[in-house]
């Protein structure tokens, strides 16, 4: 490998933590090479960008995902033994379980029905309070809705919501947020592991066909039932990503506050615009900075060598803001998706590639449907937005509206104006 193709001697882990989402796009703009070479956690890393790179990254002949996930991420976000740590046939067998639960019109409609019901139950209580933090309230709504759909009984929905949020909020940072995330995961895995054992022992009932029922009965590629810990991990991988939609709902509040015309249009009975709004939320606002895998053999990308074992990074935030893909990428414009659904490997906030065989998030359709349902509901609410810190710092991963988006003087719309939760994917 010539000198220009060697990784820098200096490690970029600290600059990444300091610059956050901007770190990789800035590095890419400063290089004329089709790849960015860097060093993370002491390892040679090569970063790629663009739809062709997405297809290259998700080809299992090139990149494997399981061995690239750092222990701290597994101990907070995904869980040890999760589907994300598998490749090949073992991954496909486990992924099939998630696809059976989370894809298809019936599954999507079921989650949306329970979440919108939980929203409609919760919103009247907001009007009796001086102010509410949208991020916090929606995390509880999503927790109640998805657990009801999944057949998981809740004794303390608020505590579960805080745990789900903590796991996401602390996965990409050292310090107190990270340790809160670890404690939340340990607490949640113990809770759901006991529930799995109770169902198998006949001391609890899993509704037929529910997520709880499917995970408890699932057999992996080796024909064995999941052990209680792994079953708990995978139940969390159903609940946690759904609760994480609260990030985007609070971003929706931010977008509607900045764009009154968008809010007015979202109030109309226009399902196509609601879906476009959901896509633009996922494109414009920060969530995953990049994805990581590991080269399974010596590779070459556009003339650039990638040695076997190197980390391969896919620049998600940079791609979602690439001016070559998106006109005015730093303008929030849902209309860009009207009549032009995003290409599979173009908009990648939840990964790319074929979700049936690869690592793309199987719950992506549910995310889009939930945002398409909750966005208009939020737009129709009457409320005031007091002075607060509405900054969204790109140095924080995952980022969020600093204030959580506070609203006050909430007034529930008349029933005739509140939709039934009909969505279009």
C-alpha positions in Angstrom: 0.0 0.0 0.0 1.5 3.3 -1.0 1.9 6.2 1.5 -1.3 8.0 0.4 -3.3 4.8 1.1 -2.0 4.3 4.6 -4.2 5.3 7.5 -3.0 8.3 9.5 -0.9 7.5 12.6 -3.1 9.7 14.8 -6.3 8.1 16.1 -9.5 10.1 15.3 -11.7 8.7 18.1 -11.4 12.0 20.1 -12.0 14.3 17.1 -15.1 12.2 16.3 -16.5 12.7 19.7 -15.7 16.4 19.6 -17.3 17.0 16.1 -20.0 14.4 16.1 -22.0 14.2 12.9 -19.8 16.7 11.1 -16.6 14.8 11.5 -16.9 12.4 8.6 -18.5 14.7 6.1 -15.8 17.3 6.9 -13.1 14.7 6.3 -14.7 13.7 3.0 -14.8 17.2 1.7 -11.1 17.7 2.5 -10.0 14.7 0.4 -9.9 14.1 -3.3 -10.0 10.3 -2.8 -13.3 8.3 -3.1 -12.6 7.0 0.4 -11.6 8.6 3.7 -8.9 6.8 5.5 -8.7 7.2 9.2 -8.0 5.4 12.4 -10.6 4.7 15.0 -10.1 2.9 18.3 -6.6 2.1 17.0 -8.0 0.3 13.9 -7.6 1.2 10.2 -10.9 2.5 9.0 -12.1 3.3 5.5 -15.2 5.5 5.0 -17.4 5.2 1.9 -20.3 7.4 0.7 -23.1 7.3 -1.8 -25.7 4.8 -3.2 -23.1 2.7 -4.9 -21.2 2.5 -1.6 -24.4 1.4 0.1 -24.7 -1.6 -2.2 -21.0 -2.4 -1.8 -21.3 -2.1 2.0 -24.3 -4.4 2.3 -22.8 -7.1 0.1 -21.9 -9.9 2.5 -19.0 -10.9 0.2 -17.4 -7.6 1.1 -18.5 -6.5 4.6 -19.6 -8.3 7.8 -21.4 -6.4 10.5 -21.3 -8.6 13.6 -17.6 -8.4 14.4 -17.4 -4.7 13.8 -19.9 -3.7 16.6 -17.9 -2.4 19.6 -18.7 -3.9 23.0 -20.0 -0.6 24.4 -22.6 -0.4 21.6 -23.7 -3.9 22.3 -23.9 -3.2 26.0 -26.2 -0.3 25.5 -28.0 -0.1 22.1 -28.3 -3.6 20.6 -27.5 -6.2 23.3 -25.0 -9.0 23.3 -26.2 -11.9 21.1 -28.6 -9.7 19.1 -29.4 -10.2 15.4 -27.1 -7.3 14.6 -24.1 -9.5 15.7 -24.9 -12.3 13.3 -24.0 -12.8 9.6 -24.8 -15.4 6.9 -27.4 -18.1 7.5 -27.6 -17.4 11.3 -28.5 -13.8 10.6 -31.1 -14.7 8.0 -32.8 -17.1 10.3 -33.1 -14.6 13.1 -33.9 -11.7 10.7 -36.8 -13.8 9.4 -38.4 -13.6 12.8 -38.2 -9.8 12.8 -39.5 -9.6 9.2 -42.5 -11.7 10.2 -43.3 -9.3 13.0 -42.5 -5.9 11.6 -43.2 -5.9 7.9 -46.4 -6.1 5.9 -49.6 -4.0 6.0 -51.1 -5.9 8.9 -48.1 -5.6 11.2 -47.6 -1.9 10.4 -51.3 -1.1 10.9 -51.3 -3.0 14.2 -48.4 -0.9 15.7 -49.9 2.3 14.4 -53.3 1.6 15.8 -52.0 0.9 19.3 -49.6 3.9 19.3 -52.3 6.4 18.0 -54.7 5.0 20.6 -52.1 5.7 23.3 -51.6 9.2 21.9 -55.3 9.9 21.9 -55.5 8.7 25.5 -52.5 10.8 26.7 -53.1 14.1 24.9 -56.1 15.2 27.0 -53.9 15.2 30.1 -51.5 17.6 28.5 -54.1 20.3 28.4 -54.4 20.3 32.2 -50.7 21.0 32.7 -48.8 24.3 32.4 -46.3 22.8 30.0 -45.1 19.4 28.7 -41.9 18.2 27.1 -42.9 16.6 23.8 -39.9 14.3 23.7 -40.7 12.8 27.2 -44.4 12.5 26.6 -44.1 10.9 23.2 -41.6 8.3 24.6 -44.3 7.2 27.1 -47.0 7.1 24.4 -44.8 5.0 22.1 -43.8 2.7 25.0 -47.5 2.1 26.0 -48.5 1.5 22.4 -45.7 -0.8 21.3 -45.8 -2.9 24.4 -49.6 -3.3 24.1 -49.2 -4.4 20.5 -46.3 -6.8 21.5 -48.3 -8.4 24.2 -45.9 -7.2 26.9 -47.6 -6.2 30.2 -46.4 -3.0 31.8 -46.3 -2.3 35.5 -44.5 1.0 35.1 -44.7 2.5 31.6 -42.8 5.6 32.6 -39.8 3.6 33.9 -39.7 1.4 30.8 -39.9 4.5 28.6 -36.9 6.1 30.5 -34.9 2.9 30.1 -35.6 2.6 26.3 -34.6 6.3 25.8 -31.5 5.8 28.0 -30.3 2.9 25.9 -30.4 5.0 22.7 -29.2 8.2 24.3 -26.0 6.7 25.7 -24.7 4.3 23.1 -22.4 6.8 21.3 -20.8 8.6 24.1 -18.6 8.0 27.2 -19.5 9.3 30.6 -22.7 9.4 32.6 -25.1 8.9 29.6 -23.2 5.7 28.7 -23.4 4.2 32.2 -27.1 5.1 32.5 -27.6 3.2 29.2 -25.8 0.1 30.5 -27.8 0.1 33.7 -31.0 0.5 31.7 -30.1 -2.4 29.5 -29.3 -4.7 32.4 -32.5 -3.8 34.1 -34.6 -4.2 31.0 -33.0 -7.5 30.0 -33.6 -8.9 33.5 -37.3 -7.8 33.3 -38.0 -9.4 29.9 -35.9 -12.4 30.6 -38.1 -13.2 33.6 -41.2 -12.7 31.4 -39.9 -15.1 28.8 -39.3 -17.7 31.5 -42.8 -17.1 33.0 -44.4 -17.7 29.6 -42.5 -20.9 29.0 -43.3 -22.1 32.5 -47.0 -21.3 32.1 -47.0 -18.5 34.7 -47.7 -15.8 32.1 -49.6 -15.8 28.8 -48.3 -14.5 25.5 -51.2 -13.5 23.2 -51.1 -15.7 20.1 -49.2 -14.1 17.3 -47.8 -11.3 19.4 -44.2 -10.3 19.4 -43.8 -11.9 22.8 -45.3 -15.1 21.5 -43.2 -15.2 18.4 -39.9 -14.5 20.2 -40.6 -17.0 22.9 -41.3 -19.7 20.3 -38.6 -18.8 17.8 -35.9 -21.4 16.9 -32.6 -20.3 15.5 -30.9 -21.8 12.5 -29.6 -24.6 14.8 -33.2 -25.5 15.8 -32.8 -24.3 19.4 -35.1 -21.9 21.2 -33.5 -18.6 22.2 -32.2 -18.6 25.7 -34.1 -16.2 28.0 -31.3 -13.6 27.8 -31.2 -13.6 24.0 -35.0 -13.6 23.8 -35.0 -10.6 26.1 -32.4 -8.9 23.9 -34.5 -9.4 20.8 -37.7 -8.2 22.5 -35.9 -5.0 23.3 -34.9 -4.8 19.6 -38.6 -4.6 18.9 -39.5 -2.1 21.6 -36.5 0.1 21.8 -36.4 1.2 18.1 -40.1 2.0 18.2 -39.7 4.2 21.3 -36.8 5.9 19.6 -39.3 7.4 17.2 -39.7 10.0 19.9 -36.5 11.6 18.6 -38.2 12.2 15.3 -41.5 13.3 16.8 -39.7 16.0 18.8 -37.9 16.9 15.6 -41.4 17.2 14.0 -42.3 19.8 16.6 -39.1 21.7 15.7 -39.9 21.5 12.0 -43.5 22.7 12.4 -42.4 25.5 14.7 -39.9 26.7 12.1 -42.3 26.2 9.1 -45.9 27.3 9.8 -46.8 26.6 6.1 -45.7 23.0 6.5 -47.8 22.7 9.7 -50.8 24.1 7.8 -50.4 21.7 5.0 -49.9 18.8 7.3 -53.2 19.6 9.0 -54.9 18.7 5.7 -56.1 15.3 4.8 -53.2 14.5 2.5 -51.6 11.1 3.3 -49.0 11.6 0.5 -47.7 14.8 2.1 -47.7 13.1 5.6 -45.5 10.3 4.2 -43.2 12.9 2.5 -43.0 14.8 5.8 -41.9 11.5 7.5 -39.2 10.9 4.9 -37.9 14.5 5.2 -37.7 14.2 9.0 -35.6 11.1 8.6 -33.4 12.8 6.0 -32.9 16.2 7.4 -32.5 15.7 11.2 -29.5 13.9 12.7 -29.8 10.4 14.2 -27.2 7.8 13.1 -23.9 9.4 12.1 -22.6 6.4 10.2 -22.7 2.6 10.1 -19.8 0.3 10.6 -18.7 -3.1 9.3 -15.5 -5.1 8.7 -13.9 -6.1 5.4 -14.1 -9.9 5.1 -11.2 -10.0 2.6 -8.9 -7.7 0.7 -11.2 -5.4 -1.2 -11.1 -2.6 -3.7 -13.5 0.4 -3.9 -13.1 2.6 -7.0 -9.4 1.8 -7.3 -8.8 2.2 -3.5 -7.6 -0.9 -1.6 -9.4 -1.9 1.6 -7.4 -4.5 3.5 -9.0 -7.5 5.1 -10.1 -6.8 8.6 -10.3 -3.0 8.2 -13.3 -1.1 9.6 -15.6 0.0 6.8 -17.8 3.0 7.6 -20.8 4.1 5.6 -21.4 7.9 6.0 -25.1 8.1 6.7 -25.4 11.7 7.8 -23.2 12.9 5.0 -25.2 11.0 2.4 -28.5 12.3 3.7 -27.1 15.8 3.2 -25.2 15.3 0.0 -25.9 18.2 -2.5 -25.3 15.7 -5.4 -28.3 13.7 -4.2 -30.6 16.4 -2.7 -31.3 19.9 -3.9 -30.7 22.4 -1.0 -29.9 19.6 1.4 -30.0 21.8 4.5 -33.5 23.1 3.7 -36.4 21.2 5.3 -38.6 20.5 2.3 -41.1 17.6 2.5 -42.3 18.3 -1.1 -39.0 16.9 -2.4 -40.6 13.5 -1.8 -44.0 14.1 -3.4 -44.2 12.0 -6.5 -40.7 10.8 -5.9 -40.3 8.1 -3.3 -36.7 7.8 -2.2 -34.6 5.2 -3.9 -33.7 2.2 -1.7 -30.0 3.0 -1.3 -30.4 6.8 -1.5 -32.1 7.7 1.7 -30.4 5.6 4.4 -31.2 6.8 8.0 -32.0 3.3 9.0 -29.5 1.5 6.8 -29.6 0.4 3.2 -29.6 -2.7 1.0 -32.2 -5.4 1.0 -33.9 -5.7 4.4 -35.0 -9.3 3.7 -31.5 -10.5 3.5 -29.3 -7.8 4.9 -29.0 -5.6 8.0 -31.4 -2.8 6.9 -33.8 -2.1 9.8 -36.9 -4.3 9.4 -39.0 -1.7 11.3 -38.4 1.1 8.8 -42.0 0.9 7.5 -43.3 1.2 11.0 -41.1 4.3 11.6 -42.5 5.9 8.5 -46.1 5.0 9.3 -45.8 6.2 12.9 -44.4 9.6 11.8 -47.0 9.8 9.0 -49.7 9.3 11.7 -48.3 11.3 14.5 -47.1 14.3 12.4 -50.6 15.4 11.4 -51.9 14.7 15.0 -49.2 17.0 16.3 -49.9 19.7 13.7 -53.6 19.7 14.6 -52.9 20.3 18.3 -53.3 23.8 19.5 -50.3 24.9 21.7 -47.8 27.7 22.3 -44.0 27.3 22.1 -42.4 29.3 24.9 -38.8 30.6 24.9 -36.5 27.6 25.2 -33.2 26.2 23.8 -34.2 24.8 20.4 -30.6 24.1 19.3 -29.8 20.6 17.9 -26.0 20.2 18.6 -24.2 18.1 15.9 -21.5 17.4 18.5 -23.9 15.3 20.5 -24.6 11.8 19.4 -27.4 11.0 19.1 -28.4 14.6 18.9 -31.8 15.9 20.0 -33.6 19.2 20.6 -31.8 20.5 23.7 -35.1 21.4 25.5 -36.9 18.3 24.3 -39.4 20.7 22.7 -41.6 22.3 25.4 -45.2 23.2 24.5 -47.7 24.9 26.7 -51.4 25.8 26.7 -52.2 22.6 24.9 -55.8 22.3 23.6 -57.1 19.1 22.3 -58.7 19.5 18.8 -62.3 18.7 18.3 -63.0 15.0 17.6 -64.1 15.7 14.1 -60.7 17.1 13.3 -58.7 14.2 14.7 -58.0 11.4 12.2 -58.4 7.8 13.0 -54.8 7.0 12.4 -55.1 5.9 8.8 -51.6 5.9 7.2 -50.1 5.2 3.9 -46.7 3.6 3.5 
